[in-house]
Amino acid sequence: GWNRNQLCLNFLLTFGLCSKCQCKVVPKQRTNCGYPGISAAECKKIGCCFNASVPSVPWCYNPKQKKVRKMCPNDPYTRINCGHPGIKPKDCIRKGCCFRAHPAGVPWCFYHRTVEEGNCHIQSFLQHFQRW
């Protein structure tokens, strides 16, 4: 299982840094995200993308927004408990969680995972761990 520090690190890596696919913006569609002469390191530090290969367009620019969707994890052994023993399906759903009454020995009411869509590698991460 994952401990809380691993979850926090995973969350920061997922939300805190731009993935390469988010920086795949057509040069003419780039929106400026820095100041003239900003370094690549400074640009990335403020959460922006840097690519100096095309002249006459911003080199430090805003990343594309991530497209995400919720899904219930298929592997029952990766479930993170969202309810209490004996929780009713409607109460679980009302909490915004997934419910599957099988197999035995794992949570039946559990958190969604959020999956990044698009041309990116799929990254899954826990959405609700801040409730712990």
Summary of the structure (lengths in Angstrom):
residues: 132
radius of gyration: 19.6
end to end distance: 15.1
largest distance: 62.3
contacts: 307
relative contact order: 0.19
helix: 29%
strand: 17%
